[in-house]
Amino acid sequence: MDDERLVQLDRPQVNKAVLALQAFLKSKPTGKKLFKNESQNISILFTLWKIPNEAQTIRIPLPHAERTSSEEVCLFTRDEPQMTTDQTVRFYKKLMEERGVTNVTEIIPFKVLKTEYKPFEAKRRLLGNFNMFLADGRIRRRLPSQLGKHFYEKKREPLAVNLQSKHLAQDIQKVVQGTSVKINNKGACCMARVGHSGMTADELTENIEAAVQTVAGKIRMAGPALKIIHVKSERSVALPIYTSGLGHLMKTKATEEEKESAAEETDEDTKQTLAKEKNGKKRKVEEEEDDDSGDEDIPQLVPIKTKGKKLNVRHKKRRPADKKHASILLKMSKKGVRSPKPKRKANVSKRK
């Protein structure tokens, strides 16, 4: 983890906040309880410096289990080939016993989920019967269309588990014992469950420290991301346990000012170089004009040679009558007879 993103929590302050929260929950019971040992969830509220660019889900391993032993866990499995639903359930129960898994209370194959839990009321009843849902990683992508939107609105979607792992008990224990936080790209606040009111103050403090450091290290944001951190229960006031300083903001401002000053200097340098180049070009042009004006030559007139072009004379075509008249004239000239003048037609105007 980078030093800039490391969150330095004040452990005594966190412990005081947890003790004050536990005292408040003991002094003010909330309604009628169905069970004597019923406890309330304790969570931490993260406030970020800015809204993230993308949504993210962070899994947080905790040193102490944040769920009570009475909470029930449901596991969705795939349909084994050449097996009925009952045989599939017996197969996975035997697998859990062999690997030493004791956290799973019920196993539901995918075929049973499609048929028996297809109605809306059945899905709501399934959501209320269990506190946590796990799913075989091989069918994780097929579950959203079968579960519906209520699992995801309540943030109770199944967590993927590799059932083919050799250390299956440890993997399931990490998932059940740990927690997760969903960072949304539509707001700057997110919440993670870190324990319950039945835990001791030291256990809650250790869980809070582990969750804060994990989120600060895995969140996809540049620089320090956490602004304020609160601890609260379901129906209590949020108690602040951490407030970020403004030192990184001053650093960012200083870096921005340095960048702006460097950009201004580069702009001035470029302007100066361009001005020098323009002045140099002007001087060169003036020198060339001076040289040309001193040695100015008188232009000489050179006759342009033109090649003789043949005139295209188009001879008119003679009509056969003209040819006959020309032959008659030629014979008469040979005999010494004058050519007769052509007779003019008299214009006779009819008078009424």
Helices and strands as residue ranges (DSSP letters): H 11-27, E 41-48, E 56-60, E 73-77, H 85-99, E 106-109, H 110-115, H 120-129, E 132-136, G 137-142, H 144-147, H 149-153, E 159-161, H 168-177, E 179-183, E 189-196, H 201-218, E 226-233, E 239-243, H 247-294, H 320-335
